[in-house]
Structures are given as C-alpha cells and as structure tokens.
C-alpha cells in the first residue's frame, strides 16, 4: 500500500511530504513531546519523593513505636517495683505493729507478775504479823505468862520461811 502511494506522489511532492513530516515531528517534539515529558518526569519525581517521604515516615513511626514500647515496659517495671515496695513496706509496718503490740503485752504481763508477787508478799507479811500476834496472844494465855513478842515473832518467821522454801521446792518439781 505504501509503495502505491509513493508511486502516485510526484518526486517533488515526496520530498515536500517528508520535510513536512520532519517539521511536524520537530514541532510536536518542541510543543507537545517536551512539555509532556517534563510533566511525566515531574510526576515521576513527585512519586519518588512521596515514596521516599512515606519510607521516612514509616521508619520514624517504627522508631516512635520502639520508644513507646520501651517507655511502656519501663512504666510497667516501675509500677511493679512500686507495688513490690508498697507490699514490703506494709509487711514491715505490720510486723512492727505486731512486735510493738507483743512487746507491750509482754511488758504488761511482767508488770502484772511483779504486782502479783508484791501483793502476795504483802499478804504473806500481813498474815505473818497477824499469826505472830495471834500466836503470842494464844501462847500467853496458855502459859499464863507473857513471852516477848519479838522472840515469838522470830520463831514464827523462821517457821514460815521454812514452809515457803518447801512450797517453792514443790512448785519447781511440779513445773519440771
């Protein structure tokens, strides 16, 4: 088909068509192809810049996520440490309170034992005095003459002391 067209065009016209075609191509290159290529290159550059920006944003997001994860782990470990310290502190305070209460109870118990011994000793002394007075009174009536109270009281005190020693020995044996 092409050969038939070229045959029909006279020789001068073929050169004119060829020059017109080359001129048209040159004009298209300058007016259309150049700006389209520039637009396409600019668009390609824009897409590459956007991809680079997206990659940078993704890397920054990963870094921020890593920092956030690290901060979260640190916060959790700090919270765990605070909870553990609070638990230990409460246990220590509780133990101190129990020890203080036990010491107070022991102190009250010791004081009660001291008071009980004092009351017992006072009662024994009082009983000794009454028994001595009663014994002197009874003995003086029986004998008919009066024995000195100090000698009689000394005899009774010795007798009561011996009784107390026997009583203490028996209580020690019972505890064993």
C-alpha positions in Angstrom: 0.0 0.0 0.0 2.8 2.3 0.8 4.5 1.7 -2.4 1.4 2.5 -4.3 1.1 5.9 -2.5 4.7 6.7 -3.2 4.3 5.9 -6.8 1.3 8.2 -7.2 3.1 11.2 -5.5 5.3 13.0 -7.9 9.0 13.2 -7.0 9.0 16.8 -5.7 6.0 16.2 -3.6 7.6 13.3 -1.8 10.4 15.4 -0.5 7.8 18.1 0.5 5.8 15.5 2.4 9.0 14.2 4.1 10.1 17.7 5.0 6.6 18.4 6.3 6.6 15.3 8.3 10.1 16.1 9.8 8.9 19.6 10.5 5.8 18.3 12.1 7.8 16.0 14.3 10.1 18.7 15.3 7.2 21.0 16.2 5.5 18.2 18.1 8.7 17.5 19.9 9.1 21.1 21.0 5.5 21.9 21.6 4.0 18.7 22.8 6.6 16.0 23.4 8.9 18.2 25.5 6.3 19.5 27.9 4.6 16.1 28.2 8.0 14.5 29.0 8.7 17.3 31.6 5.3 16.7 33.1 5.9 13.0 33.2 9.4 13.5 34.7 8.0 15.9 37.3 5.2 13.4 38.1 7.8 10.6 38.4 10.0 12.8 40.7 6.9 13.7 42.8 6.0 10.0 43.1 9.6 9.1 44.1 9.7 11.9 46.6 6.3 10.7 48.0 7.7 7.2 48.3 10.8 8.4 50.0 8.7 10.5 52.3 6.5 7.5 53.1 9.6 5.4 53.8 11.0 8.0 56.1 7.6 8.4 57.9 7.4 4.6 58.2 10.9 4.5 59.7 10.0 7.3 62.1 6.8 5.5 63.1 8.8 2.4 63.8 11.3 4.4 65.9 8.4 6.0 67.8 6.8 2.6 68.3 10.0 1.3 69.7 10.4 4.2 72.0 6.7 3.9 73.1 7.2 0.1 73.7 10.4 0.9 75.7 8.6 3.5 77.8 5.7 1.1 78.4 8.0 -1.6 79.6 9.8 0.9 81.9 6.5 2.1 83.2 5.3 -1.4 83.8 8.6 -2.3 85.6 8.3 0.9 87.7 4.7 0.1 88.6 5.7 -3.5 89.5 8.6 -2.1 91.6 6.3 0.4 93.3 3.8 -2.3 94.1 6.5 -4.6 95.5 7.9 -1.8 97.6 4.4 -0.9 98.9 3.8 -4.6 99.7 7.2 -4.9 101.5 6.6 -1.7 103.4 3.1 -2.8 104.5 4.5 -6.1 105.6 7.3 -4.4 107.6 4.9 -2.0 109.1 2.5 -4.8 110.1 5.4 -6.8 111.6 6.5 -3.7 113.5 3.0 -3.2 114.8 2.7 -6.8 115.9 6.1 -6.7 117.5 5.2 -3.5 119.3 1.9 -5.0 120.5 3.7 -8.1 121.6 6.3 -6.1 123.5 3.5 -4.1 125.1 1.7 -7.2 126.1 4.9 -8.7 127.5 5.5 -5.5 129.5 2.0 -5.6 130.9 2.4 -9.3 131.7 5.8 -8.7 133.5 4.3 -5.8 135.4 1.3 -7.9 136.4 3.6 -10.7 137.6 5.6 -8.1 139.6 2.4 -6.7 141.0 1.1 -10.2 141.9 4.3 -11.1 143.7 4.2 -7.8 145.6 0.6 -8.4 146.6 1.5 -12.0 147.6 4.5 -10.8 149.6 2.3 -8.1 151.2 -0.4 -10.6 152.0 2.2 -13.0 153.5 3.8 -10.3 155.6 0.4 -9.3 156.8 -0.5 -12.9 157.5 2.8 -13.4 159.4 2.1 -10.4 161.5 -1.4 -11.5 162.3 -0.3 -15.1 163.0 2.5 -13.8 165.2 0.2 -11.6 167.2 -2.4 -14.3 167.5 0.2 -16.9 168.5 1.6 -14.6 171.1 -1.8 -14.0 172.4 -2.7 -17.7 172.5 0.6 -18.7 174.0 0.4 -16.1 176.7 -3.0 -17.3 177.7 -2.0 -20.9 177.7 1.2 -20.4 179.5 0.0 -17.7 181.7 2.9 -15.6 181.4 3.9 -13.3 178.6 6.6 -14.3 176.0 8.3 -11.4 174.3 6.7 -10.7 171.1 10.0 -10.2 169.2 11.3 -13.7 170.2 8.0 -15.3 169.3 7.8 -13.4 166.0 11.3 -14.6 165.1 10.3 -18.2 165.8 7.2 -17.8 163.6 9.1 -16.1 160.8 11.6 -18.9 160.8 8.8 -21.5 160.6 7.0 -19.6 157.8 10.3 -19.2 155.9 10.8 -23.0 156.1 7.2 -23.5 154.8 7.8 -21.1 151.9 11.0 -23.0 150.9 9.2 -26.3 150.9 6.4 -24.7 148.9 8.8 -23.3 146.3 10.6 -26.7 146.0 7.3 -28.4 145.4 6.2 -25.9 142.8 9.6 -26.2 141.0 9.2 -30.0 140.9 5.7 -29.6 139.5 6.9 -27.4 136.7 9.6 -30.0 135.7 
